[in-house]
Amino acid sequence: MRNNLKICIIAPAYWPAISYGGPINSVKLIAEELAKFGNKVSVFTSAFGLNENKNKKEIINNVEVCYFKYFTFKRWFISFSLLKEIWKQKNNFDIFHINLVWDPISWMSGFLLILFNKKIIITPHGTVERELIQKRSYLLKKIIYFLFIKFIFKKASGFHFTSEIEKDKFFEYTKINKPYKVILNPFNAEEFQKKADKKLLQRFNL
């Protein structure tokens, strides 16, 4: 990927919404690393994890983060104001990076962008494999998959996977043939280089 791109990262939730779990930290680190290489990075996400559920824009570590008002359905996030902003800014980005698959914010954004023939990269984060799909909301997921997501996958520019196993299970389920890259989840090495509390080490005889 060349530098100086205008990149829009789309995710159901973003930092500081660590209670959402999943790929919050990895998406944040990916956005910040892309910005370090001279790209203009914007994140479109829900206001989940903020004090107020409203539209808001912040600059966090050189990344423009646009939070949008949302509501939930079966633990999934829906934001019509986010979709409206994507429609308004669809020509202002070189590429769109969609994170996760089943949340309406993810697949609705993907479907809208595909209709406008925009370049999208999808990172499923391990959510598209037969065993997981069958465990929860199976019927609803199957309906959404055949109505929207399968079409989005076929039109996507490519996929990013965080492990070889994830990649294999994804293609085993979808049976599609698309370009992809396997890049492990990033982490902040400095967090593991901090000195441990000596009293704590002594307490547990470490």
N, C-alpha and C positions, 0 to 999 in steps of 0.2 A: 504494500500500500504506500502510495506517495504521501509526502507531507503536505501541509497547507490545505488540507481538505476541510470542508464544512460538514461536520458529522453530527447527526441527531441520534442520541441514544434514548430509546423508549423502554421504560420499565414500570411495572405496576406500583412499585415502591422504591424509595431511594433513601440514602443516609439523611437524617439520623434515625430512620425507622428500623432499627436493628431488631425490634420485636417481631417484625414481619418474618425474620429468618431468611433462609434461602440464600440467594446470591447478593445480598445488599452490599457487603464489603467488597466482593470481587468486582461488581459492576462499578462501584466508586473508584476502585484502583485502576480499572481499565480506562475509565473516563479521564482520570488524572494523568495516566501515562500517555494517552493519545494527545492530550493537551501539551505535555512536555515536548513532544516531537513537532510542535508548531502548528498543530491542527486547531481549528476553532470548534470546540465541543460544547454542545448543548444537551441537556438531559430533560426529557419530558416525562413527568411522573405524577403520581397522585400526591395529595397533601397528607397522606397517612403518616402518622408519627409526629406531626406538627401540633402545636397548641390549638390551632384553628383550622377548620376545614374550609379553606378559601384559596383562590388563585394568588400565587406569590412567586416572585423571582428573586434569586440570590446568586452571588458569585462565591463558589466554594472551591478553593485551591485552583483558580484559573478556569474553572468549569462553570458555565452558566446553567443553573438548575431552575427549571420552571415547574413549580408545583401547581396542580390543578384540583379544584373541588371535585369530590367523588362521592359515590355511594357504593354499597356492597351488596352482592347477591351470592349466596352459598360460598362465602369467604373469597369471592372474586371481586375485583375492583372494576367499576365502570365510571368513566368520566367523559361526558359529552363536551365539556369545555376544552379538554385535551384534544379530542378529535377535531373540534372546530379550529384549534390553533394549528394542527397538522395540515388541515385543508388550506389555511391561510398562508402557511410558510412552506408548502410542498415544493416550491421552486427555489427555496433559499438554502438548500443543503445538497451536497454532492452524494451523500449516502445516508441511509437510515439503518440503525443497528437495533433490532428488536430483541429484547430479553424475555425469556419464558414464552409459553405458548398458549396455555389454557385461559389465562385471565383475559377478560374482554378487552382491557386496555391493549394487550398485546395483539390478539388476532383481529380486533376491529381496526387498529392502526395499520396492521399489515394488509388487510383487505382493501382499505381505503387507498393506501399507497400503491398497491398493485394496480388498482383501477386507473391510477394516473401514470402508470408505467415508470415508477420510481425504483431506483436500485435499493434493495434491502438485503441485509445480512441478518440471519436469525441464530441466536444462541439459545437452544432449548433448556440448558442447564439440567439435563438428565430427566426431563419431564415427559419425554416421548419414548416410552417403551411399554411393551404389552403388559407386564406384571403390574406396573404402577397405574396404568389406565384402568385396569380391571378392578383395582382396589376401591376406588372412590368415584362416585358420580359417573359410572361407566356409560349408562345410556345417554346421558346429556353430552358427555365427551364425544361419543360416537357420532351423535347428530351434528355437533359443531364441527367435528373433523371432516365429515363427508360434505357438509354444506359450505364450509369456508376454509378450514386450515389446509386441507389437501391441495386446494387450488393455490393457496398462498405458497406452500412448499414448492409446488411445481414452477411457480413464477419467480421465486426468490433467486437472487444472484449467487448466493452461496450460504454455507453454514459454518458456524464455529462451535466446536465441541471441546469439552474440558478434559476428556480422556478417551482412550481407544475403545474402552468398553462402552461408554456412552454412545460413541459413533456407531459401533457395530449394532447395538440394540435399536438405535434410531433407524438405520437403513433396513434392518430386519423387519421392522414394523411398517415403515412407509413404502418400501419397495421402489424408491425413487433413485435417480442417478443425478447428483448435483455436485458441483465443486465444494470442497470443504477444507478446513484446517483444524488440526487438533492442537490447541494451546492450553496448557494447564492453568488452573486458577492462579492469579497472582497473589502475593502476600507481601506485607511490609516486613522486611528482614529486621528493621530496627526494633520492632516489638519483641523480637526473640533475643536481642542483644543487651537488653536492660539487665542490670545487676540484680540478682535475686536478694531478697531480704535474708540476711544472715541468721537472724533469730528464727525465722520460719524454717530455714534449712536445719538448724540445730534441733528445733522442736520435733521434726520428723526424722532426725538422724540421717540426713542426706549429705 
